[in-house]
Amino acid sequence: MKCYICNNVSTSYEHVPAKCFFPKGNRLNLIKVLSCDTHNLETSKDDEYIRNIISMTKGANNIAVEHFRNKGIASFKRSPALQARIASKPMFLNLIKDDETTKGLTYEVERERFDKVMKKIAYGLYFHEYKRTWEKELVISTDRLITPSYETDIVAPEIKKYSFLKADTIFEGDNPEVFQYTFIDFPRQNEKFMFMKFYEVFEVWVLPKQYSKFATL
């Protein structure tokens, strides 16, 4: 049997998303796919890093807050280097919500590492849904991360044009307070794009690169 991403022989099963995203009590029917070592255990540090970033997000639900307190802080104690990477270059930004301005503490995120984890989840869920590999190069977009010039990534406004399509879709995932997802038919193309949500607030879009006008991203 082959790995869900590559042609290497599978040696184990991989949770998608990684099990570390799900606190105890929120692990009903976690999705697993066949994986080789490269796409499973060797990415565990990346999974933990991104889990901490997302669970720290302003507005995330109580499950995320408690999960960060129980697992995120513990991971910092085990690995001071992990804490140093997340807490590097902290900045206070003015955040506007409901016409009120508040201060919010932000941290620099390793975007390449974030995209790597999101692509891995997307490939795994596509394999789970359609029983074949997603043989496309993917683009990741989210409006939850901002550029150094305080803007969302350049793909986010383009993807938002299709947000209405998810209104009538059925979301998958038996632990919706932690994670849910859906695949959506791409308009006028024989292809899918994907929407994911973590802890009810952190949204991520995934689409094949050739269908993004920002193909050089």
CORSULKA-V161176 format. One line per field, one symbol per residue. phi: phi as a letter, one per 20 degrees, with the letter a starting at -180 (. if undefined). psi: psi as a letter, one per 20 degrees, with the letter a starting at -180 (. if undefined). A space follows every 10 residues. Layout:
phi = ???
psi = ???
This chain:
phi = .effddefff caddfcfggf fdfgnccflf eccfbeffec ffdfffgfgf gfgffeffnf fffffffffe dfffffffcg ffffffeflf cededdblmd dcececcfdf fffffgfffg fffffffffd mbfeeceddd cbeeddfgem dfffegfffg fdgffefdee edoecffdbb bbdcffgmce bdcccccdlm ceecdcbfgf edfefef
psi = qqqigajqpq iaqpporqhi hoqqillplq pqqpqrhhje hijhhggggh ggggiippiq rhggghhghh hghhhhhhnh hgghhhjqlq qpqppppljq prpppqqppn hhhghgghgg gggghggggj krqnlqpqpp qqjiqqrhjk qrqihghghh hjhhhihjqp qqpjmhigpq rqpppppjqm rqrqpqppkj hoqpqpqphi jpilij.
